[in-house]
Every structure is written in structure tokens, then in C-alpha cells.
Amino acid sequence: MVIAVLADIVGSRRLDDRSAAQQVLDETIAAVEIDLPLAVQPLTPTVGDEQQGVYRDLGDAMISLLMIQLRLPDGIAFRFGIGIGEVRAVSSVHGELADGPGWYAARAAIETVHDREGRAVPRTRTWIVGAPGQDEVMEHTIAASNAYLLVRDELVGAMNERERRLTYGRLIGRSQQELAIGEGISQPSVSKSLKRAGTAAILEGVAALREESR
């Protein structure tokens, strides 16, 4: 199984400085890969506002994309379409182009994110679609994972920038005391922020994904 990911920038046309925003995105993706390298091919800009990446399995993709969401500052965000299926490179005069059912599924997934954003769940940022031919087990896995992602995106979307930073720090193993020093606040304040943000649920979800990926 191969996981294809397409990402696009939320509200890119409203950004004051598109180039500066792209630099933040590039630095965020690179930092996440240093802290927890999970991508076979990290998200890389292609055309327009789009980025493409490849992951070994679904759990790795969902963890890595969560980390990117948590690390980005206020005002800059991605949508993610996750596609399950074959991916391949096609040579052309422009170099290698991504092709295959996995990419078509990722495109359908990101279109679903756009659709859901504009309706009842505006904090939706991530969705999964399987290419045709998935077995019954994978179909159930995709349905359960999308249910999880809806709730996870709602939690992350409700966090402020500091809560996201603190949650990210706990995810990569930093202690509350270390985080308190970095933020210039007390450890009890860190604990209060983490509880308010629902960080424990996020971390338990990541632990479950890691266990499943083993």
C-alpha cells in the first residue's frame, strides 16, 4: 500500500506575502521530518499552491500531517487530500510527473475537504479516499480513519497558536517543564493549556496510530 498526499494552502489568495508564507511552509515540513521522519517523499511544491508527498502507510501519513498542522503559525494552514493506491512517475519534457490511481484518489480527497469546509464542518482539513479496487478491510479502515480525522481537525482547529506549539512539543517528547521554559510561563500554566486544548486525546490518538503502524 502506498499513500499519496496532496496539500494546498488555505486562503492563499488572501495572504499578504505569498513567498514568505511558502518559506514558512517549507521550513515547517523540513522541521517535522527532522523531529519524526516518516515521509518516503516529503511534501514538495509542484504547481500553484499545491504540494505532493508520499508515505509508507496511512498511520505515518496521518501522524506527519498532524505535526505539520500543529507546527504552523496562525494565518497559514494546509488542506490535505490522502489517496490510497498505486503511484508512479511519468517522464515528460518537464521532468517526472506524478501519476496513478493514488494521486487521483488524493485529488478527490482534497476536493472533499473543500466541500466540507464550505458546509457544516469548516475546520475540516484532512480527508482520505481509496482508489478503486480496495478490499473490504481497507474500506472500513478508510471510513474509521475519516471519522477520526473529522474530530481531530475540529480539536486542532479550535487551538490557539500556543496550544498547538505545546501539543507539538508533547508529541515529540518534550516535558511540560521544558515547554514552560521555552514559552516563558509556569509549568502549571502549560498543564492548564494542554488540558483546555484536549492534547491528551490527540496524543492517545497518535499512540494508537503508531501501534497500528508497527
PEJO-V290721 format. One record per backbone hydrogen bond with DSSP energy under -1.0 kcal/mol. NH is the residue of the N-H (numbers start at 1). CO is the residue of the C=O. E is the energy in kcal/mol with one decimal. If there is no record, write none. Layout:
{{NH;CO;E} {NH;CO;E}}
This chain:
{{3;55;-2.2} {4;83;-2.9} {5;53;-2.8} {6;81;-2.5} {7;51;-2.3} {8;79;-1.6} {10;77;-2.8} {12;9;-1.1} {14;11;-1.6} {15;12;-1.1} {21;17;-2.1} {22;18;-2.2} {23;19;-1.9} {24;20;-1.9} {25;21;-2.4} {26;22;-2.7} {27;23;-2.5} {28;24;-2.4} {29;25;-2.5} {30;26;-2.2} {31;27;-2.3} {32;28;-2.4} {33;29;-1.9} {34;30;-1.5} {35;31;-2.6} {36;32;-2.8} {40;54;-2.0} {41;54;-2.3} {44;52;-2.0} {46;50;-2.5} {50;47;-2.2} {51;7;-2.4} {52;44;-2.2} {53;5;-2.2} {54;41;-2.3} {55;3;-2.6} {61;57;-1.9} {62;58;-2.6} {63;59;-2.3} {64;60;-2.5} {65;61;-2.5} {66;62;-1.7} {67;63;-2.2} {68;64;-1.9} {69;65;-2.3} {70;66;-2.5} {71;67;-2.0} {72;68;-1.6} {76;73;-1.6} {79;8;-2.7} {80;125;-3.4} {81;6;-3.1} {82;127;-2.9} {83;4;-3.6} {84;129;-2.0} {85;2;-1.8} {88;99;-3.1} {90;97;-3.0} {92;95;-1.3} {95;92;-2.0} {97;90;-2.9} {99;88;-2.8} {102;86;-3.2} {104;100;-1.6} {105;101;-2.4} {106;102;-2.0} {107;103;-2.2} {108;104;-2.1} {109;105;-2.2} {110;106;-2.3} {111;107;-1.8} {112;108;-1.5} {113;109;-1.9} {114;110;-2.1} {115;111;-2.1} {116;112;-2.8} {117;113;-2.6} {118;114;-1.4} {119;116;-1.5} {121;116;-1.2} {124;121;-1.9} {127;80;-1.4} {129;82;-2.5} {131;84;-3.3} {139;135;-2.2} {140;136;-2.1} {141;137;-2.3} {142;138;-2.8} {143;139;-2.0} {144;140;-2.6} {145;141;-2.5} {146;142;-2.5} {147;143;-1.8} {148;144;-2.1} {149;145;-2.6} {150;146;-2.2} {151;147;-1.4} {152;148;-2.7} {153;149;-3.0} {154;150;-1.4} {155;151;-2.1} {156;152;-2.8} {157;153;-2.8} {158;154;-1.1} {159;156;-1.2} {164;160;-2.1} {165;161;-2.3} {166;162;-2.8} {167;163;-2.3} {168;164;-2.6} {169;165;-2.5} {170;166;-2.3} {171;167;-2.3} {172;168;-1.8} {173;170;-1.4} {174;169;-2.8} {179;175;-2.3} {180;176;-2.4} {181;177;-2.1} {182;178;-2.1} {183;179;-2.1} {184;180;-1.3} {185;180;-2.1} {190;186;-1.7} {191;187;-2.5} {192;188;-2.3} {193;189;-2.2} {194;190;-2.5} {195;191;-2.1} {196;192;-2.3} {197;193;-1.9} {199;194;-2.2} {202;198;-1.4} {203;199;-2.8} {204;200;-2.3} {205;201;-2.1} {206;202;-2.1} {207;203;-2.4} {208;204;-2.1} {209;205;-2.0} {210;206;-2.6} {211;207;-2.1} {212;208;-2.1} {213;209;-1.7}}
